[in-house]
Amino acid sequence: MFSYLEGDVPSELDAGFSDEVLLEAAGLIRRFHDATAGSALTGEHEIVCHHDLSPCNFVFRHDRPVAIIDFDAAAPGSRLQDLGYAIFLWLNLGTDGQSPGEQARRISLFSTAYGRAADRPMIDAISQAVLRNIDRLDLEGRLADVEWWRAQLHWLQEHQRELAPH
């Protein structure tokens, strides 16, 4: 169903979201996942994944996320799969982001607001999301993009212990 939602949509990723905005985004993602869990749409999977929970696919009002849009890649999957990619994008993890210590704090904040621990499986889910994106871009022949994403994956692997200290 197509409809218009009043508000603003960011045109770029930004690591500068406040803790309050991150909490609201994680809560909105959780409500979306909970709404799809156990529905006929999930098949044998846990939930329906959006597969691109970037801030650029959220409508903001008064600088707060209020709705998720752009469901063209939605398909059955797991919470962790969708959440890993969302965290990567919302926190702008990697070489362009903040220090590993600050990123660990923000990963924990986002994960906890969603309702799960910022543990090693979460960090692995983030890395797997980046790896899936590398594979997709490679198939599309977008080699310049692939190199950037590989640098992000390397950064995640290099800092995995700092990002999930538990």
C-alpha positions, 0 to 999 in steps of 0.5 A: 500500500502506498501512502504519503507520510509527512516528515523528513527523510535523511539523504545521507548516513550520519553518525551524529544521531543523539542517544535519544534518536538511537533509542527511538529508532531501535524501539521502532525497529523492534515494534516492526519486527514484533508485528511481523513475528509469527505472521504468515509472511514469515514462512519458516523464518523468525520475522520479516526483515526490512533488509535496509533499515538505514536512517535514509529509510525512516521518516523523521518528524521534529528530528525524531524517527517516526516511521519506516519506509521503502520495503522493496527488499523486505523478505523473511529472515531473522531479527539478528540479521536485520538488526546487524545491518541497522546498527551498522548503518545507524551508527556509521560503524567503521573507518568513517565512524567514532572511536571503537570505545564510543561505538561499543557504547552506542552498539550497547545502547541500540541493542539494549533499546531493541531488547537484546545484548550487545554481545559477540553474536551481535558483532558477528551479525553486523560483520555478516551484514557487511559481508552480504553487502560486499557480495551483492555489490561485487555481483553488481560490479561496483568495485569501488563500493566493494573496496570501501565496504571491505575496509569497513569489514576489516575495521569491524574484525580488527575491533571486534573485542572492543565492540563487544567486551562482554 
